[in-house]
Amino acid sequence: MSAGQANRPGLSRRRLLTAAALAGGGAAAAVAADQAIHQGGDSAPVPAPDAAALAGTSTTPFYGPHQAGIDTPPLAHAAFVALDLHDDVDRDGLRRLMRILTDDAARLTQGEAALADSEPELGSVPARLTVTFGFGPRLVARAVGDAALPPWLGPLPAFTIDRLDPAWTGGDLLLQIAADDPVTVAHTARMLLKDSRGFASVRWRQAGFRRAHGSEPAGTTMRNLFGQVDGTVNPTPGTDEFDRVVWCGRDSGWLAGGSSLVLRRISMDLDRWDALDRSGREQAIGRTLTNGAPLTGTQEHDEPDFTATTALGFPVIPEFSHVRRARSDNPAEKIFRRSYNYDDAPAPGQISNSGLLFASYQADVHAQFVPIQRRLDELDLLNQWTTPVGSAVFAIPPGCDRGGYIGETLLS
């Protein structure tokens, strides 16, 4: 095009319209191109933000009487990281560590860069990020002595179904990191581990996932990799029942307003489960696979009728079913569960290496979790396809105010 032609807007516009039509867009493309000319020449229209972009900017408050990550909505991705303290870390060192971790966690959950963040752009999408800290028995004992240990803070009793691997067991300090975006989880874990490297080393790290945020209506019970709904009978956050089940009372000393976490890594034999017909799966669970309804009901949240029998006199919900063994007549034996699936690379000769990261929160492990686990240990048919391979118990300190730090009720 000559200099004269370049200054002829009519010709340039006509050529643009012709090119649009020849490209296959026809009249519609030509009209769109014509509108683009009249609306500002070469500048492209700014797209409206979509729902996913908006979801990425959502934040969860960090400060408050309870740590976030328990009574907050479940998130799509989680990482549980256990650390072992270095031998020379004393109470003063723990105090410094928790101040640093608290400050960076508070920043990252709000979409702000950590203080020493060399990739601050990765922290700009909080995606409802929560960071929850847990203390193991050795940390508490090192901080203030054995007298401060809750009776339940330690390894669980031995169960016959357990095949625990030390690689997934124990730990002094827990970082529970969850968000709707896996990059956010990975970046947060890296920042907090950089903070910790002078005080502790990684003992284990376990990653889990649920359905992507927005793929199901809010409040939908998750499904594990067996295809079963997982967590139907759960107290509702914000209710008196939830508060009684989860939070430690005022007489709990430094743990008042805190909780406890039992994290169980449960291997699931998907290959043998696949060989079981649908009826057999539902008998083992005690619920339908379609919508999670008990075998005596039609909807997921229908109350199971354990007295109902078949025409031959057998219980409709078998005594060996998971739902029957998990249920107690004692109202105090309740927990709040939040599970994540894992699907790791299989070992040589395996087809799959999958399972569940079962997180149980309660005020008292011995009074609430252990009785349920004992019943499951005795007669749960689901044990034929599931094996606990990891186990850890942590005290979850209460939350803190702005300017404070997680663990100050213990360490200050």
PELIN-V151863 format. One record per helix or strand. SS is the DSSP state (h for helix, s for strand). FROM is the first residue (numbers start at 0). TO is the last residue. Records with the same first field share a line. If there is no record, write none. Layout:
BEGIN
SS = FROM-TO  FROM-TO
END
This chain:
BEGIN
h = 2-5  8-37  50-55  90-108  119-122  136-143  145-147  165-167  181-195  239-245  249-254  269-273  277-284  321-325  364-378  380-383  407-410
s = 76-84  129-134  172-178  199-208  222-222  228-228  258-267  286-286  293-293  308-308  314-314  335-343  352-361  385-395
END
